Amino acid sequence: MCAQAASLGVQGCWIGAFEADKVRALLGIPEEYVVAAVYPMGYAAKDDGTRREKKPMGKSACWDKL
């Protein structure tokens, strides 16, 4: 599925760490199915050549905190 999507110009990201119960509820997946992974897909935004300002590292990551 990932390779076929990429060949059609669709990007995605395989996600294995998620809360299965929340995904099941959000998407209406019956209890008898196991949600093993999530693979959101879509087309990338057009690149107009401008760059967004990056957030400071302290705003997007943390160390030694729970």
PDB file of N, CA, C, O and CB in Angstrom:
ATOM      1  N   MET A   1       0.828  -1.179   0.000  1.00  0.00           N
ATOM      2  CA  MET A   1       0.000   0.000   0.000  1.00  0.00           C
ATOM      3  C   MET A   1       0.876   1.248   0.000  1.00  0.00           C
ATOM      4  O   MET A   1       0.602   2.198  -0.733  1.00  0.00           O
ATOM      5  CB  MET A   1      -0.944  -0.005   1.204  1.00  0.00           C
ATOM      6  N   CYS A   2       1.915   1.251   0.808  1.00  0.00           N
ATOM      7  CA  CYS A   2       2.799   2.418   0.899  1.00  0.00           C
ATOM      8  C   CYS A   2       3.496   2.678  -0.427  1.00  0.00           C
ATOM      9  O   CYS A   2       3.577   3.823  -0.873  1.00  0.00           O
ATOM     10  CB  CYS A   2       3.840   2.219   2.008  1.00  0.00           C
ATOM     11  N   ALA A   3       3.999   1.625  -1.059  1.00  0.00           N
ATOM     12  CA  ALA A   3       4.705   1.777  -2.330  1.00  0.00           C
ATOM     13  C   ALA A   3       3.755   2.239  -3.426  1.00  0.00           C
ATOM     14  O   ALA A   3       4.116   3.091  -4.238  1.00  0.00           O
ATOM     15  CB  ALA A   3       5.373   0.459  -2.735  1.00  0.00           C
ATOM     16  N   GLN A   4       2.557   1.696  -3.458  1.00  0.00           N
ATOM     17  CA  GLN A   4       1.578   2.100  -4.471  1.00  0.00           C
ATOM     18  C   GLN A   4       1.195   3.561  -4.284  1.00  0.00           C
ATOM     19  O   GLN A   4       1.111   4.311  -5.256  1.00  0.00           O
ATOM     20  CB  GLN A   4       0.324   1.208  -4.404  1.00  0.00           C
ATOM     21  N   ALA A   5       0.963   3.966  -3.038  1.00  0.00           N
ATOM     22  CA  ALA A   5       0.628   5.368  -2.770  1.00  0.00           C
ATOM     23  C   ALA A   5       1.748   6.287  -3.239  1.00  0.00           C
ATOM     24  O   ALA A   5       1.490   7.305  -3.880  1.00  0.00           O
ATOM     25  CB  ALA A   5       0.358   5.584  -1.270  1.00  0.00           C
ATOM     26  N   ALA A   6       2.987   5.934  -2.923  1.00  0.00           N
ATOM     27  CA  ALA A   6       4.126   6.756  -3.335  1.00  0.00           C
ATOM     28  C   ALA A   6       4.227   6.845  -4.846  1.00  0.00           C
ATOM     29  O   ALA A   6       4.572   7.900  -5.380  1.00  0.00           O
ATOM     30  CB  ALA A   6       5.421   6.195  -2.764  1.00  0.00           C
ATOM     31  N   SER A   7       3.931   5.753  -5.547  1.00  0.00           N
ATOM     32  CA  SER A   7       4.000   5.782  -7.012  1.00  0.00           C
ATOM     33  C   SER A   7       2.933   6.702  -7.606  1.00  0.00           C
ATOM     34  O   SER A   7       3.063   7.151  -8.745  1.00  0.00           O
ATOM     35  CB  SER A   7       3.842   4.367  -7.579  1.00  0.00           C
ATOM     36  N   LEU A   8       1.878   6.982  -6.834  1.00  0.00           N
ATOM     37  CA  LEU A   8       0.812   7.882  -7.284  1.00  0.00           C
ATOM     38  C   LEU A   8       1.009   9.311  -6.776  1.00  0.00           C
ATOM     39  O   LEU A   8       0.158  10.175  -6.988  1.00  0.00           O
ATOM     40  CB  LEU A   8      -0.540   7.357  -6.823  1.00  0.00           C
ATOM     41  N   GLY A   9       2.143   9.551  -6.102  1.00  0.00           N
ATOM     42  CA  GLY A   9       2.432  10.894  -5.600  1.00  0.00           C
ATOM     43  C   GLY A   9       1.777  11.202  -4.268  1.00  0.00           C
ATOM     44  O   GLY A   9       1.700  12.363  -3.866  1.00  0.00           O
ATOM     45  N   VAL A  10       1.305  10.176  -3.580  1.00  0.00           N
ATOM     46  CA  VAL A  10       0.668  10.357  -2.279  1.00  0.00           C
ATOM     47  C   VAL A  10       1.683  10.016  -1.201  1.00  0.00           C
ATOM     48  O   VAL A  10       2.331   8.970  -1.256  1.00  0.00           O
ATOM     49  CB  VAL A  10      -0.614   9.475  -2.142  1.00  0.00           C
ATOM     50  N   GLN A  11       1.818  10.894  -0.229  1.00  0.00           N
ATOM     51  CA  GLN A  11       2.769  10.662   0.858  1.00  0.00           C
ATOM     52  C   GLN A  11       2.037  10.128   2.081  1.00  0.00           C
ATOM     53  O   GLN A  11       0.843  10.371   2.261  1.00  0.00           O
ATOM     54  CB  GLN A  11       3.533  11.960   1.208  1.00  0.00           C
ATOM     55  N   GLY A  12       2.761   9.406   2.909  1.00  0.00           N
ATOM     56  CA  GLY A  12       2.166   8.869   4.118  1.00  0.00           C
ATOM     57  C   GLY A  12       3.217   8.637   5.172  1.00  0.00           C
ATOM     58  O   GLY A  12       4.412   8.807   4.930  1.00  0.00           O
ATOM     59  N   CYS A  13       2.759   8.244   6.349  1.00  0.00           N
ATOM     60  CA  CYS A  13       3.672   7.982   7.450  1.00  0.00           C
ATOM     61  C   CYS A  13       3.088   6.863   8.304  1.00  0.00           C
ATOM     62  O   CYS A  13       2.040   7.035   8.926  1.00  0.00           O
ATOM     63  CB  CYS A  13       3.919   9.267   8.299  1.00  0.00           C
ATOM     64  N   TRP A  14       3.772   5.707   8.334  1.00  0.00           N
ATOM     65  CA  TRP A  14       3.316   4.580   9.129  1.00  0.00           C
ATOM     66  C   TRP A  14       3.486   4.923  10.597  1.00  0.00           C
ATOM     67  O   TRP A  14       4.557   5.364  11.014  1.00  0.00           O
ATOM     68  CB  TRP A  14       4.088   3.286   8.766  1.00  0.00           C
ATOM     69  N   ILE A  15       2.432   4.723  11.387  1.00  0.00           N
ATOM     70  CA  ILE A  15       2.470   5.030  12.814  1.00  0.00           C
ATOM     71  C   ILE A  15       2.120   3.762  13.584  1.00  0.00           C
ATOM     72  O   ILE A  15       1.065   3.166  13.366  1.00  0.00           O
ATOM     73  CB  ILE A  15       1.489   6.197  13.174  1.00  0.00           C
ATOM     74  N   GLY A  16       3.001   3.361  14.473  1.00  0.00           N
ATOM     75  CA  GLY A  16       2.763   2.170  15.265  1.00  0.00           C
ATOM     76  C   GLY A  16       2.491   2.455  16.730  1.00  0.00           C
ATOM     77  O   GLY A  16       2.084   1.555  17.465  1.00  0.00           O
ATOM     78  N   ALA A  17       2.705   3.679  17.167  1.00  0.00           N
ATOM     79  CA  ALA A  17       2.467   4.066  18.558  1.00  0.00           C
ATOM     80  C   ALA A  17       1.259   4.991  18.611  1.00  0.00           C
ATOM     81  O   ALA A  17       1.350   6.163  18.247  1.00  0.00           O
ATOM     82  CB  ALA A  17       3.722   4.758  19.176  1.00  0.00           C
ATOM     83  N   PHE A  18       0.132   4.462  19.062  1.00  0.00           N
ATOM     84  CA  PHE A  18      -1.108   5.234  19.120  1.00  0.00           C
ATOM     85  C   PHE A  18      -2.037   4.548  20.116  1.00  0.00           C
ATOM     86  O   PHE A  18      -1.768   3.430  20.556  1.00  0.00           O
ATOM     87  CB  PHE A  18      -1.782   5.353  17.701  1.00  0.00           C
ATOM     88  N   GLU A  19      -3.111   5.208  20.464  1.00  0.00           N
ATOM     89  CA  GLU A  19      -4.096   4.642  21.381  1.00  0.00           C
ATOM     90  C   GLU A  19      -5.193   3.970  20.557  1.00  0.00           C
ATOM     91  O   GLU A  19      -6.082   4.635  20.024  1.00  0.00           O
ATOM     92  CB  GLU A  19      -4.694   5.742  22.323  1.00  0.00           C
ATOM     93  N   ALA A  20      -5.117   2.653  20.463  1.00  0.00           N
ATOM     94  CA  ALA A  20      -6.016   1.891  19.595  1.00  0.00           C
ATOM     95  C   ALA A  20      -7.481   2.132  19.925  1.00  0.00           C
ATOM     96  O   ALA A  20      -8.303   2.223  19.013  1.00  0.00           O
ATOM     97  CB  ALA A  20      -5.711   0.414  19.701  1.00  0.00           C
ATOM     98  N   ASP A  21      -7.830   2.239  21.202  1.00  0.00           N
ATOM     99  CA  ASP A  21      -9.230   2.455  21.569  1.00  0.00           C
ATOM    100  C   ASP A  21      -9.757   3.787  21.037  1.00  0.00           C
ATOM    101  O   ASP A  21     -10.903   3.876  20.596  1.00  0.00           O
ATOM    102  CB  ASP A  21      -9.388   2.405  23.086  1.00  0.00           C
ATOM    103  N   LYS A  22      -8.917   4.817  21.081  1.00  0.00           N
ATOM    104  CA  LYS A  22      -9.336   6.123  20.562  1.00  0.00           C
ATOM    105  C   LYS A  22      -9.482   6.093  19.046  1.00  0.00           C
ATOM    106  O   LYS A  22     -10.413   6.684  18.499  1.00  0.00           O
ATOM    107  CB  LYS A  22      -8.332   7.207  20.969  1.00  0.00           C
ATOM    108  N   VAL A  23      -8.564   5.406  18.363  1.00  0.00           N
ATOM    109  CA  VAL A  23      -8.651   5.284  16.906  1.00  0.00           C
ATOM    110  C   VAL A  23      -9.908   4.503  16.541  1.00  0.00           C
ATOM    111  O   VAL A  23     -10.637   4.885  15.626  1.00  0.00           O
ATOM    112  CB  VAL A  23      -7.383   4.588  16.325  1.00  0.00           C
ATOM    113  N   ARG A  24     -10.159   3.411  17.254  1.00  0.00           N
ATOM    114  CA  ARG A  24     -11.338   2.591  16.999  1.00  0.00           C
ATOM    115  C   ARG A  24     -12.619   3.422  17.146  1.00  0.00           C
ATOM    116  O   ARG A  24     -13.515   3.345  16.305  1.00  0.00           O
ATOM    117  CB  ARG A  24     -11.369   1.384  17.959  1.00  0.00           C
ATOM    118  N   ALA A  25     -12.697   4.217  18.221  1.00  0.00           N
ATOM    119  CA  ALA A  25     -13.880   5.050  18.463  1.00  0.00           C
ATOM    120  C   ALA A  25     -14.023   6.137  17.396  1.00  0.00           C
ATOM    121  O   ALA A  25     -15.120   6.380  16.895  1.00  0.00           O
ATOM    122  CB  ALA A  25     -13.804   5.690  19.858  1.00  0.00           C
ATOM    123  N   LEU A  26     -12.923   6.782  17.056  1.00  0.00           N
ATOM    124  CA  LEU A  26     -12.959   7.871  16.075  1.00  0.00           C
ATOM    125  C   LEU A  26     -13.415   7.393  14.704  1.00  0.00           C
ATOM    126  O   LEU A  26     -14.187   8.067  14.022  1.00  0.00           O
ATOM    127  CB  LEU A  26     -11.589   8.516  15.960  1.00  0.00           C
ATOM    128  N   LEU A  27     -12.926   6.217  14.308  1.00  0.00           N
ATOM    129  CA  LEU A  27     -13.224   5.705  12.966  1.00  0.00           C
ATOM    130  C   LEU A  27     -14.382   4.709  12.928  1.00  0.00           C
ATOM    131  O   LEU A  27     -14.752   4.226  11.858  1.00  0.00           O
ATOM    132  CB  LEU A  27     -11.999   5.052  12.397  1.00  0.00           C
ATOM    133  N   GLY A  28     -14.949   4.406  14.080  1.00  0.00           N
ATOM    134  CA  GLY A  28     -16.071   3.485  14.129  1.00  0.00           C
ATOM    135  C   GLY A  28     -15.680   2.054  13.780  1.00  0.00           C
ATOM    136  O   GLY A  28     -16.436   1.357  13.102  1.00  0.00           O
ATOM    137  N   ILE A  29     -14.522   1.609  14.226  1.00  0.00           N
ATOM    138  CA  ILE A  29     -14.032   0.265  13.927  1.00  0.00           C
ATOM    139  C   ILE A  29     -14.606  -0.693  14.967  1.00  0.00           C
ATOM    140  O   ILE A  29     -14.464  -0.448  16.165  1.00  0.00           O
ATOM    141  CB  ILE A  29     -12.462   0.215  13.918  1.00  0.00           C
ATOM    142  N   PRO A  30     -15.247  -1.772  14.541  1.00  0.00           N
ATOM    143  CA  PRO A  30     -15.832  -2.737  15.494  1.00  0.00           C
ATOM    144  C   PRO A  30     -14.775  -3.387  16.380  1.00  0.00           C
ATOM    145  O   PRO A  30     -13.610  -3.496  16.000  1.00  0.00           O
ATOM    146  CB  PRO A  30     -16.599  -3.823  14.741  1.00  0.00           C
ATOM    147  N   GLU A  31     -15.202  -3.817  17.568  1.00  0.00           N
ATOM    148  CA  GLU A  31     -14.311  -4.423  18.564  1.00  0.00           C
ATOM    149  C   GLU A  31     -13.605  -5.677  18.059  1.00  0.00           C
ATOM    150  O   GLU A  31     -12.497  -5.975  18.503  1.00  0.00           O
ATOM    151  CB  GLU A  31     -15.092  -4.761  19.804  1.00  0.00           C
ATOM    152  N   GLU A  32     -14.224  -6.416  17.140  1.00  0.00           N
ATOM    153  CA  GLU A  32     -13.609  -7.673  16.690  1.00  0.00           C
ATOM    154  C   GLU A  32     -12.393  -7.462  15.783  1.00  0.00           C
ATOM    155  O   GLU A  32     -11.710  -8.428  15.443  1.00  0.00           O
ATOM    156  CB  GLU A  32     -14.638  -8.506  15.958  1.00  0.00           C
ATOM    157  N   TYR A  33     -12.113  -6.229  15.389  1.00  0.00           N
ATOM    158  CA  TYR A  33     -10.942  -5.921  14.563  1.00  0.00           C
ATOM    159  C   TYR A  33      -9.817  -5.364  15.424  1.00  0.00           C
ATOM    160  O   TYR A  33     -10.056  -4.587  16.348  1.00  0.00           O
ATOM    161  CB  TYR A  33     -11.308  -4.918  13.449  1.00  0.00           C
ATOM    162  N   VAL A  34      -8.592  -5.766  15.115  1.00  0.00           N
ATOM    163  CA  VAL A  34      -7.407  -5.261  15.803  1.00  0.00           C
ATOM    164  C   VAL A  34      -6.824  -4.121  14.977  1.00  0.00           C
ATOM    165  O   VAL A  34      -6.567  -4.284  13.784  1.00  0.00           O
ATOM    166  CB  VAL A  34      -6.350  -6.393  16.025  1.00  0.00           C
ATOM    167  N   VAL A  35      -6.617  -2.979  15.602  1.00  0.00           N
ATOM    168  CA  VAL A  35      -5.976  -1.857  14.931  1.00  0.00           C
ATOM    169  C   VAL A  35      -4.477  -2.003  15.171  1.00  0.00           C
ATOM    170  O   VAL A  35      -3.990  -1.707  16.262  1.00  0.00           O
ATOM    171  CB  VAL A  35      -6.523  -0.464  15.455  1.00  0.00           C
ATOM    172  N   ALA A  36      -3.748  -2.459  14.158  1.00  0.00           N
ATOM    173  CA  ALA A  36      -2.327  -2.752  14.310  1.00  0.00           C
ATOM    174  C   ALA A  36      -1.440  -1.563  13.962  1.00  0.00           C
ATOM    175  O   ALA A  36      -0.333  -1.446  14.489  1.00  0.00           O
ATOM    176  CB  ALA A  36      -1.953  -3.928  13.447  1.00  0.00           C
ATOM    177  N   ALA A  37      -1.900  -0.695  13.098  1.00  0.00           N
ATOM    178  CA  ALA A  37      -1.118   0.462  12.673  1.00  0.00           C
ATOM    179  C   ALA A  37      -2.050   1.509  12.090  1.00  0.00           C
ATOM    180  O   ALA A  37      -3.194   1.219  11.739  1.00  0.00           O
ATOM    181  CB  ALA A  37      -0.036   0.057  11.641  1.00  0.00           C
ATOM    182  N   VAL A  38      -1.548   2.715  11.993  1.00  0.00           N
ATOM    183  CA  VAL A  38      -2.279   3.817  11.373  1.00  0.00           C
ATOM    184  C   VAL A  38      -1.384   4.368  10.272  1.00  0.00           C
ATOM    185  O   VAL A  38      -0.178   4.523  10.469  1.00  0.00           O
ATOM    186  CB  VAL A  38      -2.671   4.938  12.426  1.00  0.00           C
ATOM    187  N   TYR A  39      -1.966   4.662   9.118  1.00  0.00           N
ATOM    188  CA  TYR A  39      -1.180   5.174   7.998  1.00  0.00           C
ATOM    189  C   TYR A  39      -1.907   6.364   7.361  1.00  0.00           C
ATOM    190  O   TYR A  39      -2.595   6.201   6.354  1.00  0.00           O
ATOM    191  CB  TYR A  39      -0.927   4.055   6.944  1.00  0.00           C
ATOM    192  N   PRO A  40      -1.756   7.569   7.951  1.00  0.00           N
ATOM    193  CA  PRO A  40      -2.371   8.742   7.336  1.00  0.00           C
ATOM    194  C   PRO A  40      -1.695   9.041   5.994  1.00  0.00           C
ATOM    195  O   PRO A  40      -0.477   8.919   5.861  1.00  0.00           O
ATOM    196  CB  PRO A  40      -2.275   9.969   8.280  1.00  0.00           C
ATOM    197  N   MET A  41      -2.491   9.428   5.014  1.00  0.00           N
ATOM    198  CA  MET A  41      -1.962   9.672   3.664  1.00  0.00           C
ATOM    199  C   MET A  41      -2.505  10.985   3.118  1.00  0.00           C
ATOM    200  O   MET A  41      -3.575  11.442   3.520  1.00  0.00           O
ATOM    201  CB  MET A  41      -2.324   8.504   2.710  1.00  0.00           C
ATOM    202  N   GLY A  42      -1.759  11.582   2.204  1.00  0.00           N
ATOM    203  CA  GLY A  42      -2.221  12.802   1.561  1.00  0.00           C
ATOM    204  C   GLY A  42      -1.189  13.344   0.593  1.00  0.00           C
ATOM    205  O   GLY A  42      -0.089  12.809   0.456  1.00  0.00           O
ATOM    206  N   TYR A  43      -1.569  14.406  -0.067  1.00  0.00           N
ATOM    207  CA  TYR A  43      -0.676  15.068  -1.011  1.00  0.00           C
ATOM    208  C   TYR A  43       0.077  16.173  -0.280  1.00  0.00           C
ATOM    209  O   TYR A  43      -0.496  16.882   0.547  1.00  0.00           O
ATOM    210  CB  TYR A  43      -1.466  15.642  -2.228  1.00  0.00           C
ATOM    211  N   ALA A  44       1.344  16.314  -0.584  1.00  0.00           N
ATOM    212  CA  ALA A  44       2.162  17.359   0.033  1.00  0.00           C
ATOM    213  C   ALA A  44       1.706  18.734  -0.446  1.00  0.00           C
ATOM    214  O   ALA A  44       1.207  18.889  -1.561  1.00  0.00           O
ATOM    215  CB  ALA A  44       3.660  17.144  -0.291  1.00  0.00           C
ATOM    216  N   ALA A  45       1.887  19.719   0.415  1.00  0.00           N
ATOM    217  CA  ALA A  45       1.573  21.094   0.037  1.00  0.00           C
ATOM    218  C   ALA A  45       2.535  21.551  -1.046  1.00  0.00           C
ATOM    219  O   ALA A  45       3.669  21.079  -1.119  1.00  0.00           O
ATOM    220  CB  ALA A  45       1.641  22.038   1.262  1.00  0.00           C
ATOM    221  N   LYS A  46       2.090  22.449  -1.866  1.00  0.00           N
ATOM    222  CA  LYS A  46       2.965  23.017  -2.899  1.00  0.00           C
ATOM    223  C   LYS A  46       4.058  23.837  -2.228  1.00  0.00           C
ATOM    224  O   LYS A  46       3.792  24.596  -1.296  1.00  0.00           O
ATOM    225  CB  LYS A  46       2.156  23.897  -3.906  1.00  0.00           C
ATOM    226  N   ASP A  47       5.271  23.682  -2.701  1.00  0.00           N
ATOM    227  CA  ASP A  47       6.409  24.412  -2.151  1.00  0.00           C
ATOM    228  C   ASP A  47       6.553  25.721  -2.914  1.00  0.00           C
ATOM    229  O   ASP A  47       6.871  25.723  -4.103  1.00  0.00           O
ATOM    230  CB  ASP A  47       7.723  23.567  -2.233  1.00  0.00           C
ATOM    231  N   ASP A  48       6.317  26.839  -2.222  1.00  0.00           N
ATOM    232  CA  ASP A  48       6.439  28.144  -2.882  1.00  0.00           C
ATOM    233  C   ASP A  48       7.823  28.753  -2.700  1.00  0.00           C
ATOM    234  O   ASP A  48       8.063  29.889  -3.108  1.00  0.00           O
ATOM    235  CB  ASP A  48       5.387  29.102  -2.346  1.00  0.00           C
ATOM    236  N   GLY A  49       8.746  27.989  -2.081  1.00  0.00           N
ATOM    237  CA  GLY A  49      10.112  28.464  -1.925  1.00  0.00           C
ATOM    238  C   GLY A  49      10.369  29.232  -0.645  1.00  0.00           C
ATOM    239  O   GLY A  49      11.521  29.504  -0.309  1.00  0.00           O
ATOM    240  N   THR A  50       9.305  29.590   0.081  1.00  0.00           N
ATOM    241  CA  THR A  50       9.510  30.307   1.341  1.00  0.00           C
ATOM    242  C   THR A  50       9.670  29.299   2.475  1.00  0.00           C
ATOM    243  O   THR A  50       9.132  28.193   2.428  1.00  0.00           O
ATOM    244  CB  THR A  50       8.326  31.277   1.632  1.00  0.00           C
ATOM    245  N   ARG A  51      10.410  29.701   3.475  1.00  0.00           N
ATOM    246  CA  ARG A  51      10.627  28.829   4.628  1.00  0.00           C
ATOM    247  C   ARG A  51       9.905  29.396   5.835  1.00  0.00           C
ATOM    248  O   ARG A  51       9.877  30.606   6.060  1.00  0.00           O
ATOM    249  CB  ARG A  51      12.135  28.664   4.927  1.00  0.00           C
ATOM    250  N   ARG A  52       9.326  28.493   6.599  1.00  0.00           N
ATOM    251  CA  ARG A  52       8.693  28.916   7.842  1.00  0.00           C
ATOM    252  C   ARG A  52       9.768  29.058   8.916  1.00  0.00           C
ATOM    253  O   ARG A  52      10.798  28.383   8.882  1.00  0.00           O
ATOM    254  CB  ARG A  52       7.590  27.904   8.284  1.00  0.00           C
ATOM    255  N   GLU A  53       9.508  29.940   9.858  1.00  0.00           N
ATOM    256  CA  GLU A  53      10.430  30.111  10.969  1.00  0.00           C
ATOM    257  C   GLU A  53      10.335  28.884  11.868  1.00  0.00           C
ATOM    258  O   GLU A  53       9.235  28.448  12.208  1.00  0.00           O
ATOM    259  CB  GLU A  53      10.123  31.417  11.764  1.00  0.00           C
ATOM    260  N   LYS A  54      11.466  28.334  12.250  1.00  0.00           N
ATOM    261  CA  LYS A  54      11.485  27.159  13.111  1.00  0.00           C
ATOM    262  C   LYS A  54      11.236  27.562  14.554  1.00  0.00           C
ATOM    263  O   LYS A  54      11.657  28.629  15.003  1.00  0.00           O
ATOM    264  CB  LYS A  54      12.820  26.416  12.985  1.00  0.00           C
ATOM    265  N   LYS A  55      10.537  26.681  15.276  1.00  0.00           N
ATOM    266  CA  LYS A  55      10.333  26.895  16.698  1.00  0.00           C
ATOM    267  C   LYS A  55      11.648  26.648  17.423  1.00  0.00           C
ATOM    268  O   LYS A  55      12.454  25.833  16.974  1.00  0.00           O
ATOM    269  CB  LYS A  55       9.212  25.975  17.249  1.00  0.00           C
ATOM    270  N   PRO A  56      11.879  27.337  18.534  1.00  0.00           N
ATOM    271  CA  PRO A  56      13.062  27.038  19.334  1.00  0.00           C
ATOM    272  C   PRO A  56      12.989  25.589  19.833  1.00  0.00           C
ATOM    273  O   PRO A  56      11.895  25.075  20.063  1.00  0.00           O
ATOM    274  CB  PRO A  56      13.185  28.030  20.531  1.00  0.00           C
ATOM    275  N   MET A  57      14.122  24.937  20.000  1.00  0.00           N
ATOM    276  CA  MET A  57      14.152  23.538  20.399  1.00  0.00           C
ATOM    277  C   MET A  57      13.363  23.292  21.683  1.00  0.00           C
ATOM    278  O   MET A  57      12.717  22.253  21.817  1.00  0.00           O
ATOM    279  CB  MET A  57      15.586  23.081  20.580  1.00  0.00           C
ATOM    280  N   GLY A  58      13.404  24.217  22.614  1.00  0.00           N
ATOM    281  CA  GLY A  58      12.678  24.069  23.878  1.00  0.00           C
ATOM    282  C   GLY A  58      11.169  24.051  23.724  1.00  0.00           C
ATOM    283  O   GLY A  58      10.466  23.600  24.629  1.00  0.00           O
ATOM    284  N   LYS A  59      10.650  24.533  22.595  1.00  0.00           N
ATOM    285  CA  LYS A  59       9.203  24.544  22.344  1.00  0.00           C
ATOM    286  C   LYS A  59       8.721  23.262  21.672  1.00  0.00           C
ATOM    287  O   LYS A  59       7.520  22.995  21.640  1.00  0.00           O
ATOM    288  CB  LYS A  59       8.833  25.740  21.480  1.00  0.00           C
ATOM    289  N   SER A  60       9.646  22.467  21.136  1.00  0.00           N
ATOM    290  CA  SER A  60       9.232  21.261  20.412  1.00  0.00           C
ATOM    291  C   SER A  60       9.812  19.974  20.975  1.00  0.00           C
ATOM    292  O   SER A  60       9.489  18.892  20.484  1.00  0.00           O
ATOM    293  CB  SER A  60       9.623  21.380  18.979  1.00  0.00           C
ATOM    294  N   ALA A  61      10.663  20.065  21.994  1.00  0.00           N
ATOM    295  CA  ALA A  61      11.256  18.872  22.606  1.00  0.00           C
ATOM    296  C   ALA A  61      11.514  19.154  24.076  1.00  0.00           C
ATOM    297  O   ALA A  61      11.638  20.307  24.489  1.00  0.00           O
ATOM    298  CB  ALA A  61      12.575  18.459  21.883  1.00  0.00           C
ATOM    299  N   CYS A  62      11.592  18.088  24.858  1.00  0.00           N
ATOM    300  CA  CYS A  62      11.917  18.270  26.277  1.00  0.00           C
ATOM    301  C   CYS A  62      12.816  17.117  26.731  1.00  0.00           C
ATOM    302  O   CYS A  62      12.807  16.033  26.148  1.00  0.00           O
ATOM    303  CB  CYS A  62      10.613  18.340  27.151  1.00  0.00           C
ATOM    304  N   TRP A  63      13.562  17.371  27.750  1.00  0.00           N
ATOM    305  CA  TRP A  63      14.476  16.393  28.301  1.00  0.00           C
ATOM    306  C   TRP A  63      14.220  16.281  29.802  1.00  0.00           C
ATOM    307  O   TRP A  63      13.865  17.262  30.456  1.00  0.00           O
ATOM    308  CB  TRP A  63      15.953  16.779  28.008  1.00  0.00           C
ATOM    309  N   ASP A  64      14.400  15.092  30.331  1.00  0.00           N
ATOM    310  CA  ASP A  64      14.292  14.838  31.770  1.00  0.00           C
ATOM    311  C   ASP A  64      12.976  15.287  32.383  1.00  0.00           C
ATOM    312  O   ASP A  64      12.945  15.741  33.527  1.00  0.00           O
ATOM    313  CB  ASP A  64      15.409  15.515  32.479  1.00  0.00           C
ATOM    314  N   LYS A  65      11.896  15.165  31.634  1.00  0.00           N
ATOM    315  CA  LYS A  65      10.561  15.500  32.138  1.00  0.00           C
ATOM    316  C   LYS A  65       9.625  14.362  31.788  1.00  0.00           C
ATOM    317  O   LYS A  65       9.799  13.686  30.774  1.00  0.00           O
ATOM    318  CB  LYS A  65      10.043  16.851  31.546  1.00  0.00           C
ATOM    319  N   LEU A  66       8.636  14.158  32.633  1.00  0.00           N
ATOM    320  CA  LEU A  66       7.627  13.145  32.344  1.00  0.00           C
ATOM    321  C   LEU A  66       6.385  13.768  31.819  1.00  0.00           C
ATOM    322  O   LEU A  66       5.420  13.065  31.519  1.00  0.00           O
ATOM    323  CB  LEU A  66       7.311  12.332  33.565  1.00  0.00           C
TER     324      LEU A  66
END
